[in-house]
Amino acid sequence: MAIKPGQKLPGAGRPKGSKQIFSKDSVKKLEELGFDPIEKMTELYEEVKEKIAIEEAKKRPSVVAINGMLSTLQKISADLMRYGYGRTPEEKGDAEQEKKSDTTISIKLN
């Protein structure tokens, strides 16, 4: 049987769902240390929310500090999303499709 360029070889590649060696080692090390990244991120999220409430309760709250903490909450939320949800592709609107349409420009010189 001749193999054509670009053709998949039967049995080649990493099996679906298999983890990388580094990933397995990392999980094992975290388990040994008793460290749960999801738990720590949720604890940090709650701490930052409390600090925002304290700052907002001040007579003259710092908008810069609050915005920084809100940014931290957004980052933590985005990091936690990886554990529960996969990324979804963004839908392309009509404007994007219009960009891809063929355009012909004719120039007549007199």
GIFEN-V640274 format. One record per run of one state. SS is the DSSP state (h for helix, s for strand, l for the rest). FROM is the first residue (numbers start at 1). LEN is the number of residues. Records with the same first field share a line. If there is no record, write none. Layout:
SS = FROM-LEN ; FROM-LEN
//
This chain:
l = 1-20 ; 34-3 ; 58-5 ; 85-9 ; 100-11
h = 21-13 ; 37-21 ; 63-22 ; 94-6
//
